[in-house]
């Protein structure tokens, strides 16, 4: 993320997770790994906002977060240096 960037509210469930014979919605998880959190001394320090359940997570460099893929979440960042993270989705079988 560069300054002024972020991601609107969303989740990581797709059509194949929600429909069909596999019914994988409850077995899918999302992961975020923060390689660098950038500058957090700003009005929008890139908090990971979870929606329903409502929770604010302030990331730290090296932090790994794992949560159900169906949880809605968002983030906005206005720091002065680049924020670098890796996101992935996986299934528990």
N, C-alpha and C positions, 0 to 999 in steps of 0.2 A: 504494500500500500504506500502511495505517496501522500503528501499533505492534501487534505480535502477529499480523500477517497473513503471508501467503505463498501458495505454491502447491505442492501435493504433486507427487511424481514423475509425469511424464507425457511424451508426445511429441505431435507435431502431424500424425500420419498418420491419415487417415480412411478409411472403407470404399472410397471412390472411388479413393484412392491405392493401396490394397492389392489391389484386385480389378478385373476388367474389362479391356477391350482396350487402354486407354490406358497402364497400368502406369507411373504417374507417381511412384512412391515414391522413386526415385533422382534425380528432378528437382525435388523440393520442398525448400524451405529456409525456415527461421524467422529472424526478425530481431527484435532488441530494441534500443530506443533509450532511453537514460536521460536524461530531461529534468532530473531532480533525484534524487540518491541519498539524500537525507535525512541522518540522523545515523548515522554508522558506528562510533561509539565505544561499541558495545554487544556483548553476548554473541552475538547473531545479527544481523550487520550487513547482511544481505540479499545474501549471496554467491550468485552463480549457480552451482549445483552441477550439473555434468555427470556423468552416470552411464554408464559403459561406452562410451567411455573416461572414466575418472575424472579430473576436473579441477575446480579451484575457481577461479572468476573473481570478482575483487573489482571491481565496477563503479565508474566515475567519471562525474561529470556530463558529458554530451555524448558518451559512449561509444556506439558502435554495435557490436552483436555479430551475426554471421550464422553459422548452423550448419545442418547437415542436419536436416530436420524429423523424421527418425526417431530422433535422439539423445534419450534420456530425460534430463530435467533437472528441477530443483526449486529453490525458494528459500524462506527464512523471514526475517522482518524484525521486530525488536523496538525499532527506533529511536524517538526522541522526536518527530521531525518527519515529515511525509508524504513518501513516496517516490513519484515520478511517472515512469512509463515508458510507452512505446508498443510494442506487439508486433504483428507482422504475419507473414504467410506468403506465399510467392510461388513460382512455378515458373520454372525455367530451361528454355526451349524451344529 
